[in-house]
Amino acid sequence: MGTAAAPAVAVAAGAYAIGAVVGGLLNRDDEDRPRELALPEIRKGTEQAQLVDLLDRYIRDLRNLRSGPKPDAVVDPSIEALVAAESGYGTAVRVAAAVDGLDTALSRSTATPSTSNEVREAVQRMADRRAALLEKLRSMVDEVAEVYTKLLEMSAAVSSLDLGMGATEDVEKVNSSLDSLRHTLADLESQADKEA
């Protein structure tokens, strides 16, 4: 091997090592999945709890989707989607807990009706904040679902060897959805920080 090949070998070895580390981290079992410390408990049976559960299922499905012998066009965006969804999980739980808190406050404030304008305005502000948080949580889960579904479509196209003219377009759609998901996650994180 000449000196011209040495940098290429070093880069390839580095890429392999990084891939092994990332692969090892992403192949852990669900109970080993990194979660933010001290996540709040969320009330079971609520819409927000169902959304968090749905997000958790998408995370598990994304983990399965990126495993196995698939081309980089499927594996790379699958890993990106998984990392984005996992990083948004703690935020989703915190937002769901904030909605739980608002549900409790609204329930208590409406238990004894008042004719005071200030009371009605405060109740309306809480209801508006609750609706906004829940809508952001729905949007985040919907965007994860969109990315996941597009990845499934691209994976099916690869599996069926249907890699014609639309293959590049499919990759671009997934990348666009990933960008949108990242933006939604940043917005949700900002909202969760305000509620904390």
C-alpha positions in Angstrom: 0.0 0.0 0.0 1.4 3.3 -1.0 1.3 6.6 0.9 -1.7 7.7 -1.1 -3.8 4.8 0.2 -2.9 5.3 3.8 -5.3 8.2 4.4 -8.1 6.3 2.7 -7.5 3.3 4.9 -7.4 5.5 8.0 -10.7 7.1 7.1 -12.3 3.7 6.4 -11.1 2.4 9.7 -12.4 5.4 11.5 -15.8 5.1 9.8 -15.9 1.4 10.7 -15.1 2.2 14.4 -17.7 4.9 14.6 -20.3 2.6 12.9 -19.5 -0.2 15.4 -20.0 2.2 18.3 -23.2 3.7 17.0 -24.5 0.2 16.0 -23.7 -1.1 19.5 -25.5 1.8 21.1 -28.5 1.4 18.9 -28.8 -2.4 19.2 -29.5 -2.3 22.9 -32.7 -3.7 24.3 -35.6 -1.5 25.2 -34.8 -1.5 28.9 -31.3 -0.2 28.1 -32.7 2.6 25.9 -31.4 6.0 27.1 -34.1 8.0 28.8 -33.7 11.3 30.5 -33.2 11.0 34.2 -36.2 11.7 36.5 -38.9 11.9 33.8 -42.2 12.8 35.4 -45.0 10.2 35.6 -47.9 10.7 33.2 -51.5 9.8 33.9 -52.5 6.6 32.1 -55.5 6.5 29.8 -55.2 10.1 28.6 -54.7 11.2 25.1 -51.3 12.5 26.0 -50.3 9.2 27.5 -51.5 7.4 24.4 -49.4 9.7 22.2 -46.3 9.0 24.3 -47.0 5.3 24.0 -47.4 5.6 20.3 -44.1 7.5 20.1 -42.4 4.7 22.0 -43.8 2.1 19.6 -42.5 4.1 16.6 -39.1 4.2 18.3 -39.1 0.4 18.6 -40.2 0.0 15.0 -37.5 2.4 13.8 -35.0 0.4 15.6 -36.2 -2.8 13.8 -36.4 -1.0 10.5 -32.7 0.0 10.4 -31.6 -3.5 11.3 -30.8 -6.2 8.7 -29.1 -6.0 5.4 -30.4 -2.8 3.8 -28.7 -0.2 1.6 -27.4 3.0 3.1 -30.3 4.9 1.5 -32.6 3.2 4.0 -30.3 2.6 7.0 -28.9 6.2 7.2 -32.3 8.0 7.4 -33.6 5.3 9.7 -30.8 6.0 12.1 -31.4 9.7 11.9 -35.1 9.2 12.5 -34.4 7.0 15.4 -32.0 9.4 17.0 -34.5 12.3 16.5 -37.4 10.3 17.9 -35.4 9.1 20.9 -34.1 12.5 21.7 -37.7 13.9 21.6 -39.0 11.2 23.9 -38.1 12.9 27.1 -39.6 16.2 25.9 -42.8 14.4 24.9 -43.1 12.9 28.4 -42.5 16.3 30.0 -45.1 17.9 27.7 -47.6 15.1 28.5 -47.0 15.7 32.2 -47.6 19.4 31.8 -50.9 18.6 30.1 -51.7 16.3 33.1 -51.0 19.2 35.4 -53.2 21.6 33.4 -56.0 18.9 33.4 -55.8 18.8 37.2 -55.8 22.6 37.6 -58.7 22.9 35.2 -60.6 20.2 37.0 -60.1 21.9 40.3 -60.8 25.4 39.0 -64.1 24.4 37.4 -65.2 22.3 40.5 -66.5 25.5 42.1 -67.9 27.8 39.4 -67.2 31.5 39.7 -68.7 34.6 38.1 -65.4 36.5 38.4 -64.0 37.6 35.1 -60.5 37.1 36.4 -61.3 33.5 37.3 -62.8 32.8 33.9 -59.9 34.4 32.1 -57.4 32.3 34.1 -59.3 29.2 33.3 -59.4 30.1 29.6 -55.6 30.7 29.6 -55.0 27.3 31.1 -57.4 25.7 28.6 -55.6 27.5 25.7 -52.2 26.5 27.0 -53.4 22.8 27.4 -54.8 22.8 23.8 -51.5 24.3 22.4 -49.3 21.8 24.2 -51.5 18.8 23.2 -51.5 20.0 19.6 -47.7 20.3 19.6 -47.4 16.8 21.0 -49.8 15.4 18.3 -47.8 17.2 15.6 -44.5 15.7 16.9 -45.9 12.1 16.9 -47.5 12.7 13.5 -44.2 13.8 12.0 -42.4 10.7 13.5 -45.2 8.6 11.9 -44.7 10.4 8.5 -41.0 9.7 8.5 -41.5 6.1 9.6 -44.1 5.5 6.9 -41.9 7.0 4.2 -39.0 4.9 5.4 -41.3 1.8 5.1 -42.2 2.8 1.6 -38.6 3.3 0.6 -37.6 0.0 2.3 -40.4 -1.8 0.4 -39.1 -0.3 -2.9 -35.6 -1.5 -2.1 -36.9 -4.9 -1.2 -38.9 -5.2 -4.4 -35.9 -3.9 -6.4 -38.2 -1.1 -7.6 -35.4 1.4 -7.7 -36.3 3.3 -10.8 -36.6 7.1 -11.2 -38.5 7.6 -8.0 -35.7 6.3 -5.7 -34.0 9.7 -5.5 -37.3 11.4 -5.0 -38.2 9.0 -2.1 -34.9 9.8 -0.4 -35.6 13.5 -0.8 -39.1 13.1 0.7 -37.6 11.3 3.7 -34.9 13.9 4.2 -37.6 16.7 4.0 -39.7 14.9 6.5 -36.7 14.5 8.8 -36.0 18.2 8.6 -39.6 18.9 9.5 -39.4 16.5 12.4 -36.2 18.2 13.7 -37.9 21.6 13.6 -41.0 20.2 15.4 -38.9 18.6 18.1 -37.0 21.9 18.6 -40.3 23.7 18.9 -41.7 21.1 21.4 -38.5 21.3 23.4 -38.7 25.0 23.6 -42.3 24.8 24.8 -41.5 22.1 27.4 -38.7 24.3 28.8 -41.2 27.2 29.2 -43.6 24.9 31.1 -40.9 23.5 33.3 
